[in-house]
Amino acid sequence: MKRRFANIYLIIVFAILYAPIIFLIAYSFSQGDTMTNFHGFTWRHYQTLFSDTRMLAIVANTLLIALLSALIATLIGTLGALSITRTTKRVTRESLLTLNNVLMVSPDVIIGASFLIFFTMLKIPLGFSTVLMSHIAFEIPIVVLMVLPRLREMSASLLDAAQDLGATTRQLLTHVIIPFISPGIFAGFFMALTYSLDDFAVTFFVTGNGFSTLSVEIYSRARQGINLEINALSGVMFLFSLLLVGGYYWIQQASQKRRQRKREVVS
């Protein structure tokens, strides 16, 4: 009985979460121009979307920012997690973790306003570079939190055994540590990528004239009135998100299978 109620509860939760998305995407195929009534199936809004050069440029900007910021943040965050783990003084380690977590719990509006003041003081023109730097900054703590648990799971005896076998510091990092924490690195990268694609508040503060991202553009267009081209764009981005999640799941499964085969070979 409890299990059946649990299943019903999950169905209700998922229905509440996905019903607005399905509703939004369904009307992207409507022949009408509003979301009041469905007027028949059409691809017109998708054709309008793919012929809108400004929107396509903004999508390209958004994906470029997301990929670059996620890659750089993953590199810096992984090195940061390694440094925190190697810190011997507990007070220093806890202080670094606290500073890292502050950005995670700080409101996006405060972070965005802080970056705006910072870039204005340095007289850095707002645009691509300021958005990229801001995204890297708030993605780094995410990567650190994803990588740290894997580092803590790693046994010290594994490192000692590698050193006893003559492994150098570089070999220790590339052949032992990185392969072991790679699931955390991939998780951090995909989380950073998702946060970048999803961010609005920080980007709204640090973007300038002539440069925009998808979230800011959708907000600007929504203020002017409902346009079903936005619905079509939402459908495309939802499909992209599904592919992203599927890719991450495939990478995780492939990594687990490789580790299992290695264990079977060793045993």
C-alpha positions in Angstrom: 0.0 0.0 0.0 2.8 2.4 1.0 4.6 1.6 -2.3 1.5 2.4 -4.3 1.0 5.7 -2.6 4.7 6.5 -3.2 4.3 5.7 -6.9 1.2 7.9 -7.1 3.1 10.7 -5.4 5.9 10.5 -7.9 3.5 10.5 -10.8 1.9 13.7 -9.4 5.2 15.4 -8.9 6.5 14.5 -12.4 3.1 15.6 -13.9 3.4 19.0 -12.2 7.0 19.4 -13.3 6.6 18.3 -17.0 3.0 19.5 -17.7 4.0 23.1 -18.3 6.9 22.1 -20.6 4.6 19.7 -22.6 2.0 22.5 -22.8 4.6 25.0 -24.1 6.0 22.6 -26.7 2.6 21.4 -27.9 1.6 25.0 -28.8 4.8 25.4 -30.8 3.0 23.2 -33.4 -0.1 25.4 -33.4 -1.1 27.3 -36.5 -2.3 30.2 -34.4 -0.2 33.0 -32.9 -1.4 32.7 -29.3 -1.7 30.0 -26.7 -5.5 30.4 -26.2 -6.6 27.6 -28.6 -4.8 25.0 -30.7 -5.5 25.8 -34.4 -4.0 22.8 -36.1 -0.6 21.3 -36.7 2.2 23.3 -38.4 6.0 23.6 -38.6 5.7 27.4 -39.3 7.0 28.6 -36.0 10.1 26.3 -36.3 10.7 27.6 -39.8 10.4 31.2 -38.4 12.9 30.3 -35.7 15.5 28.8 -38.0 15.2 31.8 -40.4 15.7 34.3 -37.5 19.4 35.1 -37.9 19.5 37.1 -34.7 18.0 34.3 -32.6 20.4 31.8 -34.1 23.4 34.1 -33.3 22.1 34.4 -29.7 21.8 30.6 -29.5 25.4 30.3 -30.8 26.6 32.8 -28.2 24.8 31.0 -25.4 26.3 27.6 -26.4 29.8 29.1 -26.9 29.7 30.8 -23.4 28.4 27.6 -21.8 31.0 25.3 -23.4 34.0 27.7 -22.8 33.0 28.5 -19.2 32.3 24.9 -18.4 35.6 23.7 -19.7 37.6 26.4 -18.0 35.7 26.1 -14.7 36.1 22.3 -14.8 39.9 22.7 -15.2 40.2 25.3 -12.4 37.7 23.6 -10.1 39.5 20.2 -10.4 42.8 21.8 -9.6 41.1 23.7 -6.7 39.6 20.5 -5.3 43.1 18.8 -5.5 44.6 21.7 -3.7 42.0 21.7 -1.0 42.4 17.9 -0.5 46.2 18.3 -0.2 45.9 21.1 2.4 47.2 19.7 5.7 45.9 22.4 8.1 42.3 21.7 9.0 41.5 25.4 9.6 42.8 26.4 6.2 40.9 23.6 4.5 37.7 24.4 6.2 38.1 28.1 5.4 38.6 27.4 1.7 35.5 25.1 1.7 33.5 27.9 3.4 34.6 30.5 0.9 33.8 28.0 -1.9 30.3 27.4 -0.5 29.5 31.1 0.0 29.1 31.5 -3.8 26.8 28.5 -3.9 24.3 30.0 -1.4 24.6 33.6 -2.4 21.6 35.0 -4.3 22.2 35.4 -8.0 21.1 39.0 -7.9 23.9 39.8 -5.4 26.5 38.0 -7.4 25.4 39.7 -10.6 25.4 43.2 -9.0 28.8 42.5 -7.5 30.3 41.6 -10.9 28.7 44.6 -12.5 30.3 46.9 -9.9 33.6 45.1 -10.3 33.7 45.4 -14.1 32.6 49.0 -14.0 35.3 49.9 -11.5 37.9 48.3 -13.8 36.3 50.0 -16.8 35.9 46.6 -18.6 33.3 47.0 -21.4 30.3 44.7 -20.8 29.8 42.0 -23.4 31.2 38.5 -24.2 34.2 38.7 -22.0 32.4 39.8 -18.9 29.7 37.2 -19.3 32.3 34.5 -19.8 34.3 35.5 -16.7 31.1 35.7 -14.6 30.0 32.3 -15.6 33.4 30.8 -14.9 33.4 32.4 -11.5 30.0 30.9 -10.3 30.7 27.5 -12.0 34.0 26.8 -10.2 32.4 26.1 -6.8 30.0 23.7 -8.5 32.9 21.7 -10.0 34.8 21.7 -6.7 31.8 20.2 -4.9 31.4 17.6 -7.6 35.1 16.5 -7.6 35.8 16.6 -3.8 33.7 13.6 -2.9 35.6 11.4 -5.4 38.9 12.6 -4.0 37.8 11.8 -0.5 36.8 8.3 -1.6 40.3 7.6 -3.0 42.3 5.5 -0.6 45.7 6.8 0.4 47.1 3.2 0.0 46.4 3.5 -3.7 48.7 6.5 -4.0 51.3 4.9 -1.8 51.3 1.7 -3.9 51.8 3.7 -7.1 54.7 5.7 -5.5 56.3 2.4 -4.3 56.2 1.2 -7.9 58.2 4.2 -9.0 55.4 6.5 -10.3 56.4 10.1 -10.6 54.1 13.0 -9.5 53.0 13.5 -13.1 52.3 9.8 -13.6 50.5 9.7 -10.3 48.2 12.5 -11.4 47.6 11.3 -15.0 47.4 7.6 -14.4 45.9 7.2 -10.9 44.2 10.4 -9.6 42.5 11.7 -12.8 41.1 8.3 -13.9 39.7 7.7 -10.4 38.0 11.1 -10.1 36.9 11.3 -13.8 33.2 10.6 -12.9 33.3 13.7 -10.6 35.0 15.8 -13.3 32.4 14.8 -15.9 29.6 15.5 -13.4 31.1 18.9 -12.6 31.4 19.8 -16.3 27.8 18.9 -17.1 26.5 20.7 -14.0 28.5 23.8 -15.0 27.3 23.6 -18.5 23.7 23.3 -17.3 24.0 26.2 -14.9 25.5 28.4 -17.6 22.7 27.6 -20.1 20.1 28.2 -17.4 21.5 31.4 -15.8 19.6 34.7 -16.2 20.2 36.9 -13.2 24.0 37.1 -13.3 24.0 37.4 -17.1 21.4 40.1 -17.1 23.7 42.3 -15.0 26.9 41.8 -17.0 25.8 41.6 -20.6 26.2 44.7 -22.8 24.7 46.3 -25.9 25.2 44.1 -29.0 25.6 40.9 -27.0 22.9 38.7 -25.5 22.3 35.2 -24.3 19.2 33.0 -24.7 17.7 33.6 -21.2 18.0 37.4 -21.5 16.6 37.4 -25.0 13.6 35.3 -24.0 12.9 37.6 -21.1 13.1 40.7 -23.4 10.7 39.1 -25.9 8.3 37.8 -23.3 7.9 41.4 -22.0 6.7 42.4 -25.5 4.1 39.7 -25.7 3.8 36.0 -26.2 5.4 34.8 -29.4 5.1 31.1 -30.4 8.6 31.3 -31.8 9.7 31.2 -28.2 7.7 28.0 -27.8 9.5 26.5 -30.8 12.9 27.5 -29.3 11.8 25.9 -26.0 11.1 22.7 -27.8 14.6 22.7 -29.4 16.3 23.5 -26.1 14.3 20.8 -24.3 15.4 18.3 -26.9 19.0 19.5 -26.5 18.7 19.0 -22.7 17.5 15.5 -23.2 20.5 14.7 -25.5 22.8 16.3 -22.9 21.4 14.1 -20.1 21.5 11.0 -22.4 25.1 11.8 -23.3 26.1 12.1 -19.6 24.3 8.9 -18.7 26.0 7.1 -21.6 29.4 8.3 -20.5 28.7 7.2 -16.9 27.6 3.7 -18.1 30.6 3.3 -20.3 32.9 4.3 -17.5 31.4 1.8 -15.1 31.6 -1.0 -17.7 35.3 -0.2 -18.3 36.0 -0.3 -14.6 34.1 -3.6 -14.3 36.1 -5.1 -17.1 39.4 -4.0 -15.5 38.3 -5.7 -12.2 37.5 -8.9 -14.0 40.9 -8.9 -15.8 42.7 -8.3 -12.5 40.8 -11.0 -10.7 
